[in-house]
Amino acid sequence: MATLSPPLHTQAIALWRSQQQWHRSLERTTCQLKHAGRLQARYRGLEPLYDDGYQTVKNLDYYYESLGELVEHDSGPPRWFCPVDAGSPIEDAPLMLYLPGVDGMGMGLFMHHKALGRIFELRCMHVPFHDRTPFEDLVTMVEDVVRKENATSPNKPIYLLGNSFGGCLALAVAACNPHIDLILVLVNPATSYENSGIQQLLSFFSLFSDQACMAITALLNYNIDNEAHMAVSSMINGKHPLAALSRLTNNMSSFLKHSNILDKIPEDTLKWKMKLIKRAASYANYRLQSVQAEVLLLASCGDKLLPSKAEADRLQKLLPKCTIYFFDKHGHSLLLEYGVHVASIIKCTDLYRHSRRYHRVFDYIPPSATELKEVDKATRDLRFRTCPAMYSTLEDGTVVRGLAGVPQDGPVLLVGNHMLLGIELISLAAEFLRLKGVVVRGIAHPLLFPDKKRAWSEGHDFFDFLNLWGGVPMMYKSIYELLAAGEFVLLYPGGHREALHCKGEEHRLFWPSQAEFVRLAAQFNATIVPFGVVGEDDLLELLCTFEDIRNAPFGKEMMEAYSDHLKLREDVDHEVFFPGLYMKIPGRFYYQFGKPIPTKDKQDILTDKQAANNLYMHVKSEVERIISNLLEKRVEDKYRSLIPRMLYQAARGPTCEVPAFDP
């Protein structure tokens, strides 16, 4: 019997051990996916379109009434409190500590209590007006909580939401604890105190009482311009002018109505607060180079107290992991103004997570009712122009209006065709939410997930919507994890080649030869639902495409230099290039979902290549058949054009369902 030579024997043992480790790793991963799948199917206790309570507070009276009670009756040392109106957080929610402005009351987050309290375990710092705790001791107070929570759950992040003075406090804690996984949300941090005009302003008014100086500061803190802008927006969006004017005047007069609280504040309070904020800014600035935490910086361009916009630019250069959201028409008290949805911004920036690394599948939180309204507002023009009509197919083959034929429970794999620029995506996702209460998790090109470091948050852009709707970059691992979690997965096998097609290629499929998605579906007994969508030719006209540029002199070289790094599929000679186009007098979008194809009884496709290919070709032919059927049937729709639809809605209301062809 032959024996292995020592080197070969050593290699064999190493290979055997490597294989055993790989199998154990695979078993662990499978167990994690199964557990995470059960967890993800419930979104940790949240339903899609949950009520996040955002902007349910009508005016600032509540804030000033609470402040007055605290100023008059509050005493004792600094402490933490959990807002009652925040409610109970979701399962396994990370901790968020709110660090208030220099007032210290901890009430500045009241408009966001419920929205943040649903997805975080929310605690607010409270420092009574009579308290004179030094800044270093406040840092220690926060550190004690952070270190204790980190010792209990070392793999979970801890969020510090620091407002103005609290931003300095958050930076100080992060600098002193670089080994702890902290995520900082800084709102107009007061690190720019030395460069502000506050000291000069207060010295100018030094002849007046402390109460008068604080009143002047409070009025500068409040942004009348933003309230006027929000009132006008309310009227444009259909609210009664008197209601919008009432909210504007109520909020403007809230401080004046409750100005008597200034008489209850101790005489030396202003001098102490200014000394405290000066020390905080100096302490934080000296230690900025030690901050390793991820930072989301919310900066008001209309801040009259601090140069917050310029300070945001400075901090981004000094902090290695810093993202900025600028607010154009807002003042220093950003958290007390309308139009600032902090919870939504955290989700859009991929900063909401439950472990050390962000995971697009398992850390996903579904859109709230407020976020759907924001999508409706941003896409109102598109919906008006396209008026999407949706059809689905029941198990007996009957085609019906609506989505009744699509399964209610996942895992479901929706497989269909892209229209130009993927303009069918928003309507499809929104209708699934409205009609079925289901989030469709789209598989998208990595180009659509940019690492944005600066954004202007005057309404979400398309990339934000993609994050809110649970989009995931194209990888088979992502599809595997989504199906394991029991999700509704939206897949376009044609990818960017279909979304950026050339002239004359409308409604044509560009699918690859691989049949991998049917094997993935079968592995989890998922139901495949083929679908088709038509209508881009009634909305958009191509002017300049990929082929036009490539055929021009030096065009091929220019395109390769521009988009080689953006390629996703090697089997397609088509770079990622956005075409030139113009809008036409719009027609209508038509969606049809075919008869569901269960894979539970088709387990042979996991091992039989021919069986997998047969199912793949069946799905593709179904999509092609549906497209052809829609192109024929839409001719029968007398509301295909814009004018008949406008007349129909004028008689019955803008929210009525416009009829389409008889399926």
C-alpha positions as CSV (number, residue, x, y, z in Angstrom):
1,M,0.0,0.0,0.0
2,A,1.5,3.3,-1.1
3,T,2.1,6.0,1.5
4,L,1.9,9.7,1.0
5,S,5.1,11.6,1.0
6,P,5.3,14.0,4.0
7,P,4.7,17.2,2.0
8,L,1.7,15.7,0.2
9,H,0.4,14.2,3.4
10,T,0.6,17.7,5.1
11,Q,-1.2,19.2,2.2
12,A,-4.0,16.6,2.4
13,I,-4.5,17.1,6.1
14,A,-4.6,20.9,5.5
15,L,-7.1,20.5,2.7
16,W,-9.3,18.2,4.8
17,R,-9.2,20.6,7.7
18,S,-10.1,23.5,5.3
19,Q,-13.0,21.5,4.0
20,Q,-14.3,20.8,7.5
21,Q,-14.0,24.4,8.5
22,W,-15.9,25.5,5.3
23,H,-18.7,23.0,6.0
24,R,-19.0,24.2,9.6
25,S,-19.0,27.8,8.4
26,L,-21.7,27.0,5.9
27,E,-23.8,25.4,8.6
28,R,-23.4,28.4,10.9
29,T,-24.3,30.8,8.0
30,T,-27.4,28.7,7.2
31,C,-28.5,28.8,10.8
32,Q,-28.0,32.5,11.0
33,L,-30.0,33.0,7.8
34,K,-32.8,30.9,9.1
35,H,-32.9,32.8,12.3
36,A,-32.6,36.1,10.6
37,G,-35.2,35.1,8.1
38,R,-37.8,34.5,10.8
39,L,-36.8,37.9,12.3
40,Q,-36.8,39.7,9.0
41,A,-40.2,38.4,8.0
42,R,-41.7,40.4,10.8
43,Y,-39.3,43.4,10.4
44,R,-38.6,43.0,14.1
45,G,-42.2,43.7,14.9
46,L,-43.0,46.5,12.5
47,E,-45.5,46.3,9.7
48,P,-45.1,48.2,6.4
49,L,-46.7,51.6,6.5
50,Y,-46.5,51.7,10.3
51,D,-47.6,54.9,12.0
52,D,-44.4,56.7,13.1
53,G,-46.3,59.6,14.6
54,Y,-44.1,62.1,12.9
55,Q,-45.4,65.7,12.9
56,T,-48.5,64.8,15.0
57,V,-47.7,67.7,17.3
58,K,-49.5,70.8,16.0
59,N,-47.4,73.6,17.6
60,L,-44.8,74.5,20.2
61,D,-47.2,75.1,23.1
62,Y,-46.5,71.6,24.4
63,Y,-42.8,72.3,24.4
64,Y,-42.9,75.6,26.2
65,E,-45.5,74.4,28.7
66,S,-43.3,71.4,29.6
67,L,-40.3,73.7,29.8
68,G,-42.1,76.1,32.2
69,E,-43.1,73.2,34.5
70,L,-39.5,72.0,34.6
71,V,-38.0,75.4,35.2
72,E,-40.3,76.1,38.1
73,H,-40.4,72.7,39.9
74,D,-37.4,70.8,38.7
75,S,-34.3,70.2,40.9
76,G,-31.7,67.6,41.6
77,P,-28.7,66.3,39.6
78,P,-28.6,65.5,35.8
79,R,-30.4,62.3,34.9
80,W,-31.9,60.3,32.1
81,F,-35.6,59.8,31.2
82,C,-37.5,57.7,28.6
83,P,-40.2,59.8,26.9
84,V,-43.6,58.2,27.6
85,D,-44.9,59.2,24.2
86,A,-42.1,57.4,22.5
87,G,-43.9,54.1,23.1
88,S,-42.2,50.7,23.0
89,P,-39.3,50.0,20.6
90,I,-39.1,47.2,18.1
91,E,-37.4,43.9,18.9
92,D,-33.6,44.2,19.4
93,A,-33.7,48.0,18.9
94,P,-30.3,49.8,19.3
95,L,-29.9,52.4,22.0
96,M,-30.1,56.1,21.2
97,L,-29.1,58.7,23.8
98,Y,-30.4,62.2,23.1
99,L,-28.0,64.9,24.3
100,P,-29.8,68.3,24.4
101,G,-28.7,71.8,23.6
102,V,-27.4,74.1,26.2
103,D,-30.8,74.5,27.9
104,G,-30.3,70.9,29.1
105,M,-34.0,70.2,29.5
106,G,-34.0,67.2,27.0
107,M,-37.4,68.2,25.6
108,G,-36.0,69.4,22.2
109,L,-36.7,66.1,20.6
110,F,-40.5,66.0,21.4
111,M,-41.6,66.2,17.7
112,H,-39.5,63.0,17.0
113,H,-40.2,60.9,20.1
114,K,-42.6,58.5,18.5
115,A,-40.8,58.2,15.2
116,L,-37.4,57.5,16.9
117,G,-39.0,55.6,19.8
118,R,-40.3,52.9,17.4
119,I,-36.9,51.9,16.0
120,F,-34.6,52.9,19.0
121,E,-34.5,52.5,22.7
122,L,-34.7,56.2,23.3
123,R,-33.3,57.9,26.4
124,C,-33.0,61.7,26.9
125,M,-30.5,63.6,29.1
126,H,-32.0,66.1,31.5
127,V,-29.9,68.8,33.2
128,P,-32.1,71.0,35.5
129,F,-31.7,74.8,35.1
130,H,-30.5,75.1,38.7
131,D,-27.7,72.5,38.1
132,R,-24.1,73.6,37.7
133,T,-22.4,70.3,36.8
134,P,-19.1,70.9,34.9
135,F,-18.8,69.8,31.3
136,E,-16.3,67.0,32.1
137,D,-18.7,65.5,34.6
138,L,-21.5,65.5,31.9
139,V,-19.0,63.6,29.6
140,T,-18.5,61.1,32.4
141,M,-22.2,60.7,32.9
142,V,-22.7,59.8,29.2
143,E,-19.6,57.6,29.2
144,D,-20.9,55.5,32.1
145,V,-24.1,54.6,30.1
146,V,-22.1,54.0,26.9
147,R,-19.6,51.7,28.6
148,K,-22.2,49.8,30.5
149,E,-24.3,49.2,27.4
150,N,-21.3,48.2,25.4
151,A,-20.2,45.7,28.0
152,T,-23.8,44.2,28.0
153,S,-24.1,44.1,24.2
154,P,-20.6,44.6,22.7
155,N,-21.8,43.9,19.1
156,K,-24.6,46.5,19.0
157,P,-24.0,50.1,18.1
158,I,-24.9,53.0,20.4
159,Y,-26.4,56.2,18.9
160,L,-25.7,59.6,20.3
161,L,-28.0,62.3,18.9
162,G,-26.4,65.6,19.9
163,N,-28.2,68.9,19.4
164,S,-26.0,72.0,19.4
165,F,-24.2,71.9,22.8
166,G,-25.1,68.1,22.8
167,G,-23.1,67.8,19.6
168,C,-20.0,68.8,21.5
169,L,-20.8,66.3,24.2
170,A,-21.3,63.5,21.7
171,L,-18.0,64.3,20.0
172,A,-16.2,64.4,23.3
173,V,-17.6,61.0,24.3
174,A,-16.7,59.5,20.9
175,A,-13.1,60.9,21.1
176,C,-12.6,59.3,24.6
177,N,-14.0,55.9,23.5
178,P,-12.8,55.2,20.0
179,H,-13.0,51.4,20.7
180,I,-16.8,51.5,21.2
181,D,-19.1,51.3,18.2
182,L,-20.7,54.7,18.3
183,I,-22.9,56.4,15.6
184,L,-23.2,60.2,16.1
185,V,-26.1,62.2,14.7
186,L,-25.0,65.9,15.2
187,V,-27.5,68.7,14.8
188,N,-25.9,72.1,14.3
189,P,-23.0,71.2,16.7
190,A,-21.8,74.1,18.8
191,T,-18.1,73.4,18.0
192,S,-18.2,76.7,16.0
193,Y,-19.1,78.7,19.1
194,E,-15.8,80.7,19.1
195,N,-16.5,81.7,15.5
196,S,-20.1,82.8,16.1
197,G,-21.4,86.2,16.9
198,I,-23.3,85.1,20.1
199,Q,-20.7,86.5,22.5
200,Q,-20.6,89.9,20.8
201,L,-24.4,90.0,20.6
202,L,-24.8,89.2,24.3
203,S,-22.1,91.7,25.3
204,F,-24.0,94.3,23.2
205,F,-27.2,93.6,25.2
206,S,-25.3,93.3,28.5
207,L,-27.1,96.4,29.8
208,F,-30.3,94.4,29.8
209,S,-31.3,91.7,32.2
210,D,-30.3,88.0,31.7
211,Q,-34.0,87.3,30.9
212,A,-34.0,89.8,28.1
213,C,-30.8,88.4,26.6
214,M,-32.2,84.9,26.7
215,A,-35.4,86.1,25.0
216,I,-33.3,87.7,22.2
217,T,-31.3,84.4,21.8
218,A,-34.5,82.4,21.8
219,L,-36.0,84.5,19.0
220,L,-32.9,84.2,16.9
221,N,-33.2,80.4,17.6
222,Y,-36.6,80.4,15.9
223,N,-36.8,80.5,12.1
224,I,-39.8,82.4,11.0
225,D,-38.8,82.0,7.3
226,N,-39.2,78.2,7.6
227,E,-42.7,78.5,9.2
228,A,-43.8,80.8,6.4
229,H,-42.4,78.4,3.8
230,M,-44.2,75.4,5.4
231,A,-47.5,77.4,5.6
232,V,-47.3,78.2,1.9
233,S,-46.4,74.5,1.1
234,S,-49.5,73.4,3.1
235,M,-51.8,75.6,1.0
236,I,-50.2,74.4,-2.2
237,N,-50.7,70.8,-1.1
238,G,-54.5,71.3,-0.6
239,K,-54.8,72.4,3.0
240,H,-57.1,75.3,3.9
241,P,-55.3,78.7,3.9
242,L,-56.7,79.6,7.3
243,A,-55.5,76.3,8.8
244,A,-52.0,76.9,7.4
245,L,-52.0,80.5,8.6
246,S,-53.3,79.4,12.1
247,R,-50.3,77.0,12.5
248,L,-47.9,79.7,11.4
249,T,-49.2,82.3,13.9
250,N,-49.6,79.8,16.7
251,N,-46.0,78.7,16.4
252,M,-44.7,82.3,16.1
253,S,-46.6,83.3,19.2
254,S,-45.8,80.2,21.3
255,F,-42.7,81.6,22.8
256,L,-44.3,85.0,23.5
257,K,-47.3,83.3,25.2
258,H,-44.9,81.4,27.6
259,S,-42.3,84.1,28.0
260,N,-43.1,84.2,31.7
261,I,-40.8,81.1,32.2
262,L,-37.8,83.5,31.8
263,D,-38.8,85.1,35.1
264,K,-38.4,81.7,36.9
265,I,-34.8,81.1,35.6
266,P,-32.0,81.8,38.2
267,E,-30.1,85.1,37.7
268,D,-26.7,83.5,36.9
269,T,-28.0,81.0,34.4
270,L,-27.0,82.8,31.2
271,K,-23.5,83.4,32.4
272,W,-23.1,79.8,33.4
273,K,-24.6,78.4,30.2
274,M,-22.2,80.6,28.1
275,K,-19.2,79.4,30.1
276,L,-20.4,75.8,29.7
277,I,-20.8,75.9,26.0
278,K,-17.5,77.6,25.5
279,R,-15.8,74.8,27.5
280,A,-17.7,72.2,25.5
281,A,-16.6,73.6,22.2
282,S,-13.0,73.9,23.3
283,Y,-13.0,70.3,24.7
284,A,-14.5,68.8,21.6
285,N,-12.4,70.6,19.1
286,Y,-9.2,69.7,20.8
287,R,-10.1,66.0,20.5
288,L,-11.6,65.8,17.0
289,Q,-8.7,63.8,15.6
290,S,-9.5,61.0,18.0
291,V,-13.1,60.5,16.8
292,Q,-13.5,57.2,14.8
293,A,-17.3,57.0,15.0
294,E,-19.6,57.2,12.0
295,V,-21.1,60.8,11.9
296,L,-24.3,62.1,10.3
297,L,-24.3,65.9,10.4
298,L,-27.5,67.8,10.0
299,A,-26.6,71.4,9.2
300,S,-29.0,74.4,8.9
301,C,-28.1,76.9,6.3
302,G,-30.4,79.5,7.9
303,D,-28.8,79.3,11.3
304,K,-28.7,82.8,12.9
305,L,-26.9,81.7,16.1
306,L,-24.0,79.6,14.8
307,P,-22.2,79.4,11.4
308,S,-23.5,75.8,11.0
309,K,-23.0,75.4,7.2
310,A,-19.4,76.5,7.3
311,E,-18.8,74.4,10.4
312,A,-20.2,71.3,8.7
313,D,-17.7,71.8,5.9
314,R,-14.9,72.1,8.4
315,L,-15.9,69.0,10.4
316,Q,-16.2,66.8,7.3
317,K,-12.6,67.5,6.5
318,L,-11.6,66.5,10.1
319,L,-13.8,63.5,10.7
320,P,-13.0,60.4,8.6
321,K,-16.6,59.0,8.4
322,C,-18.8,62.0,8.1
323,T,-22.0,62.5,6.0
324,I,-23.7,65.9,5.8
325,Y,-27.4,66.7,5.2
326,F,-27.9,70.5,4.5
327,F,-31.2,72.1,5.3
328,D,-31.6,75.2,3.2
329,K,-34.6,77.0,4.8
330,H,-34.1,76.0,8.5
331,G,-32.7,77.7,11.6
332,H,-30.7,76.6,14.6
333,S,-33.5,74.7,16.3
334,L,-33.7,72.2,13.5
335,L,-35.4,69.5,15.6
336,L,-38.3,71.9,16.5
337,E,-39.0,72.8,12.8
338,Y,-41.3,71.1,10.4
339,G,-39.9,69.1,7.4
340,V,-37.0,67.4,9.3
341,H,-37.6,63.7,9.5
342,V,-34.6,62.5,11.5
343,A,-35.6,58.8,11.6
344,S,-36.1,58.7,7.8
345,I,-32.7,60.4,7.2
346,I,-30.9,57.8,9.4
347,K,-32.5,55.0,7.3
348,C,-31.7,56.7,4.0
349,T,-28.0,57.0,4.9
350,D,-27.6,53.3,5.7
351,L,-26.8,54.1,9.3
352,Y,-29.5,52.1,11.0
353,R,-28.1,48.8,12.0
354,H,-28.3,46.2,14.8
355,S,-24.7,44.9,14.7
356,R,-21.2,46.1,13.9
357,R,-21.7,46.0,10.2
358,Y,-24.7,47.3,8.2
359,H,-26.6,44.6,6.4
360,R,-29.1,45.6,3.7
361,V,-31.2,42.6,4.3
362,F,-31.4,42.1,8.0
363,D,-31.1,45.7,9.2
364,Y,-33.9,46.9,6.9
365,I,-36.9,48.8,8.4
366,P,-40.0,49.1,6.1
367,P,-41.3,52.5,5.1
368,S,-43.7,54.2,7.4
369,A,-47.0,55.9,6.4
370,T,-45.2,59.3,6.5
371,E,-42.5,58.1,4.1
372,L,-45.1,56.8,1.7
373,K,-46.7,60.3,1.7
374,E,-43.3,61.8,0.9
375,V,-43.0,59.4,-2.0
376,D,-46.5,60.3,-3.2
377,K,-45.6,64.0,-3.0
378,A,-42.3,63.5,-4.9
379,T,-43.8,61.3,-7.6
380,R,-47.3,62.9,-7.9
381,D,-46.4,64.3,-11.4
382,L,-45.2,60.8,-12.6
383,R,-48.4,59.1,-11.3
384,F,-50.5,61.8,-12.9
385,R,-48.8,61.3,-16.2
386,T,-48.7,57.5,-16.3
387,C,-51.8,56.6,-14.2
388,P,-50.6,52.9,-13.8
389,A,-53.1,50.1,-14.4
390,M,-52.3,46.8,-12.8
391,Y,-53.5,43.3,-13.6
392,S,-52.7,39.9,-12.1
393,T,-53.6,36.3,-12.9
394,L,-55.4,34.0,-10.6
395,E,-54.5,30.3,-10.2
396,D,-57.2,29.3,-12.6
397,G,-55.7,31.6,-15.3
398,T,-58.3,34.4,-14.9
399,V,-56.8,37.9,-15.4
400,V,-58.2,40.5,-13.0
401,R,-57.7,44.2,-12.3
402,G,-55.5,44.7,-9.2
403,L,-53.0,42.4,-7.5
404,A,-55.3,39.7,-6.1
405,G,-53.5,37.0,-8.2
406,V,-50.1,37.7,-6.6
407,P,-49.5,35.5,-3.5
408,Q,-49.9,37.2,-0.1
409,D,-47.0,35.4,1.6
410,G,-43.4,35.1,0.6
411,P,-40.9,34.1,-0.5
412,V,-42.0,35.4,-3.9
413,L,-39.7,36.2,-6.8
414,L,-41.1,38.8,-9.2
415,V,-39.3,38.5,-12.6
416,G,-40.0,40.9,-15.4
417,N,-38.8,43.5,-17.9
418,H,-37.3,46.9,-17.4
419,M,-38.6,49.9,-19.2
420,L,-36.3,52.8,-20.1
421,L,-34.4,54.1,-17.0
422,G,-36.5,51.7,-14.8
423,I,-39.3,54.3,-14.6
424,E,-41.8,51.5,-13.8
425,L,-40.1,50.8,-10.4
426,I,-41.7,53.5,-8.3
427,S,-45.3,52.8,-9.3
428,L,-44.8,49.1,-8.9
429,A,-43.4,49.4,-5.4
430,A,-46.0,51.9,-4.3
431,E,-48.9,49.9,-5.5
432,F,-47.7,46.7,-3.8
433,L,-47.6,48.7,-0.5
434,R,-51.0,50.3,-1.0
435,L,-52.9,47.2,-2.3
436,K,-51.1,44.4,-0.5
437,G,-49.2,46.0,2.4
438,V,-46.1,44.3,1.0
439,V,-42.6,45.7,0.6
440,V,-41.0,44.6,-2.7
441,R,-37.2,44.3,-2.3
442,G,-35.6,45.3,-5.6
443,I,-32.3,43.9,-6.9
444,A,-30.5,46.9,-8.5
445,H,-27.3,47.9,-10.2
446,P,-24.6,48.9,-7.7
447,L,-24.4,52.3,-9.4
448,L,-27.7,53.1,-7.7
449,F,-26.2,52.9,-4.3
450,P,-23.7,55.8,-4.2
451,D,-21.7,56.6,-1.1
452,K,-23.2,60.1,-0.7
453,K,-21.2,62.3,1.6
454,R,-23.2,65.5,1.0
455,A,-26.9,65.9,0.3
456,W,-29.5,68.7,0.4
457,S,-32.5,67.3,2.4
458,E,-35.3,69.3,0.9
459,G,-37.2,66.1,0.0
460,H,-35.7,62.7,-0.7
461,D,-34.1,61.9,-4.0
462,F,-34.4,58.7,-6.1
463,F,-31.4,57.1,-4.2
464,D,-33.1,57.8,-0.9
465,F,-36.3,56.2,-2.1
466,L,-34.3,53.1,-3.2
467,N,-33.0,52.7,0.3
468,L,-36.4,53.3,2.0
469,W,-37.9,50.7,-0.3
470,G,-35.3,48.1,0.6
471,G,-33.3,48.0,-2.6
472,V,-30.3,45.7,-2.6
473,P,-27.2,45.7,-5.0
474,M,-27.1,42.9,-7.5
475,M,-25.4,39.8,-6.0
476,Y,-26.7,36.2,-5.9
477,K,-25.9,36.2,-2.2
478,S,-28.4,39.1,-1.7
479,I,-31.2,37.1,-3.6
480,Y,-30.3,34.1,-1.4
481,E,-30.6,36.1,1.8
482,L,-33.8,37.8,0.8
483,L,-35.6,34.6,-0.2
484,A,-34.3,32.9,3.0
485,A,-36.0,35.8,4.8
486,G,-39.3,35.1,3.1
487,E,-39.3,38.4,1.2
488,F,-40.9,39.6,-2.0
489,V,-37.9,40.0,-4.4
490,L,-38.0,42.1,-7.6
491,L,-35.6,40.8,-10.2
492,Y,-34.8,42.2,-13.7
493,P,-32.7,39.6,-15.5
494,G,-32.1,42.1,-18.3
495,G,-30.5,44.5,-15.8
496,H,-29.1,47.8,-17.1
497,R,-29.0,46.5,-20.7
498,E,-32.9,46.7,-20.7
499,A,-33.1,49.9,-18.7
500,L,-30.7,51.7,-21.0
501,H,-31.8,50.2,-24.3
502,C,-31.3,51.7,-27.7
503,K,-33.9,53.0,-30.3
504,G,-36.2,50.3,-31.5
505,E,-35.5,48.0,-28.5
506,E,-38.6,48.9,-26.5
507,H,-40.2,45.9,-24.9
508,R,-37.4,43.6,-25.9
509,L,-35.8,41.3,-23.4
510,F,-32.0,41.0,-22.9
511,W,-31.8,38.2,-20.5
512,P,-28.5,36.3,-19.8
513,S,-28.2,32.6,-20.5
514,Q,-27.7,31.5,-16.9
515,A,-30.7,30.1,-15.1
516,E,-29.5,30.7,-11.5
517,F,-32.5,32.6,-10.2
518,V,-34.8,29.6,-10.7
519,R,-32.4,27.4,-8.7
520,L,-32.4,30.0,-5.9
521,A,-36.2,30.1,-5.9
522,A,-36.4,26.3,-5.7
523,Q,-34.0,26.2,-2.8
524,F,-36.4,28.1,-0.7
525,N,-39.7,26.8,-2.3
526,A,-40.3,30.4,-3.5
527,T,-43.1,31.2,-5.9
528,I,-42.0,32.8,-9.2
529,V,-44.4,35.4,-10.6
530,P,-43.5,36.5,-14.2
531,F,-44.7,40.0,-15.1
532,G,-44.6,42.5,-18.0
533,V,-44.9,46.2,-18.2
534,V,-45.4,48.5,-21.2
535,G,-45.9,52.2,-21.8
536,E,-42.6,53.9,-22.0
537,D,-43.1,54.6,-25.8
538,D,-46.1,56.8,-24.7
539,L,-44.0,58.8,-22.3
540,L,-40.4,59.1,-23.5
541,E,-38.7,59.5,-26.8
542,L,-35.0,58.6,-27.2
543,L,-32.7,61.2,-28.8
544,C,-29.2,59.9,-28.1
545,T,-28.4,56.4,-27.0
546,F,-25.4,54.2,-26.3
547,E,-25.0,53.2,-29.9
548,D,-25.2,56.8,-31.2
549,I,-22.3,57.8,-29.0
550,R,-20.2,54.7,-29.6
551,N,-20.5,55.1,-33.4
552,A,-19.4,58.8,-33.2
553,P,-15.7,59.7,-33.7
554,F,-13.7,58.7,-30.6
555,G,-17.1,57.8,-29.0
556,K,-16.1,54.2,-28.1
557,E,-13.0,55.3,-26.3
558,M,-14.8,58.1,-24.4
559,M,-17.5,55.6,-23.2
560,E,-15.0,53.0,-22.1
561,A,-13.1,55.6,-20.1
562,Y,-16.4,56.8,-18.6
563,S,-18.1,53.5,-17.7
564,D,-15.8,50.6,-17.7
565,H,-15.8,50.5,-13.9
566,L,-19.6,50.5,-13.9
567,K,-20.1,47.2,-15.9
568,L,-22.1,44.5,-14.2
569,R,-22.5,41.8,-16.8
570,E,-19.6,40.6,-18.9
571,D,-21.9,38.9,-21.4
572,V,-23.2,42.2,-22.7
573,D,-21.2,44.7,-24.8
574,H,-23.1,47.7,-23.5
575,E,-21.7,50.2,-21.1
576,V,-23.7,52.0,-18.4
577,F,-24.6,55.3,-20.2
578,F,-27.7,57.4,-19.6
579,P,-29.4,58.3,-22.9
580,G,-30.7,61.7,-24.1
581,L,-34.5,61.8,-24.2
582,Y,-37.5,64.1,-24.0
583,M,-41.0,63.8,-22.6
584,K,-44.0,63.2,-24.8
585,I,-47.7,63.9,-24.1
586,P,-48.1,61.0,-21.8
587,G,-50.0,57.8,-22.4
588,R,-50.3,55.2,-19.6
589,F,-48.3,52.4,-17.9
590,Y,-49.8,48.9,-17.9
591,Y,-48.6,46.1,-15.6
592,Q,-49.6,42.5,-15.7
593,F,-48.5,39.7,-13.4
594,G,-48.7,36.2,-14.8
595,K,-49.9,33.0,-13.1
596,P,-47.8,32.2,-10.1
597,I,-45.3,29.3,-10.6
598,P,-44.6,27.4,-7.4
599,T,-41.2,25.7,-7.1
600,K,-42.1,23.5,-4.1
601,D,-42.7,20.5,-6.4
602,K,-39.9,21.3,-8.8
603,Q,-36.9,20.3,-6.6
604,D,-35.3,18.5,-9.6
605,I,-34.1,21.8,-11.0
606,L,-31.6,22.0,-8.1
607,T,-29.7,19.1,-9.6
608,D,-30.9,18.8,-13.2
609,K,-29.5,21.5,-15.4
610,Q,-32.0,20.8,-18.2
611,A,-34.9,21.1,-15.9
612,A,-33.6,24.4,-14.6
613,N,-33.2,25.7,-18.1
614,N,-36.7,24.6,-19.1
615,L,-38.2,26.5,-16.2
616,Y,-36.1,29.5,-17.0
617,M,-37.2,29.6,-20.6
618,H,-40.8,29.1,-19.5
619,V,-40.6,32.2,-17.3
620,K,-39.0,34.2,-20.1
621,S,-41.6,33.2,-22.6
622,E,-44.4,34.1,-20.1
623,V,-42.9,37.6,-19.8
624,E,-42.7,38.0,-23.5
625,R,-46.3,36.7,-23.9
626,I,-47.5,39.2,-21.3
627,I,-45.8,42.1,-23.0
628,S,-47.4,41.2,-26.3
629,N,-50.8,40.9,-24.7
630,L,-50.5,44.3,-23.0
631,L,-49.4,46.0,-26.3
632,E,-52.6,44.6,-28.0
633,K,-55.0,45.2,-25.2
634,R,-54.0,48.8,-24.4
635,V,-55.4,49.9,-27.8
636,E,-58.9,49.1,-26.2
637,D,-58.3,51.5,-23.3
638,K,-60.2,54.7,-24.0
639,Y,-58.4,56.4,-21.1
640,R,-55.0,55.7,-22.4
641,S,-54.4,59.3,-23.3
642,L,-54.0,62.1,-20.7
643,I,-57.0,64.3,-21.7
644,P,-59.7,61.6,-21.2
645,R,-58.2,60.7,-17.8
646,M,-58.2,64.3,-16.7
647,L,-61.8,64.7,-17.6
648,Y,-62.7,61.5,-15.8
649,Q,-60.9,62.6,-12.6
650,A,-62.3,66.1,-12.8
651,A,-65.8,64.6,-12.6
652,R,-65.1,62.0,-9.8
653,G,-62.1,63.4,-7.9
654,P,-58.3,63.1,-8.3
655,T,-57.9,60.0,-6.2
656,C,-60.5,57.8,-8.1
657,E,-59.4,54.7,-10.0
658,V,-59.5,55.4,-13.7
659,P,-60.9,52.5,-15.7
660,A,-58.7,50.7,-18.3
661,F,-59.3,47.9,-20.8
662,D,-61.3,44.8,-19.9
663,P,-58.8,41.9,-19.2
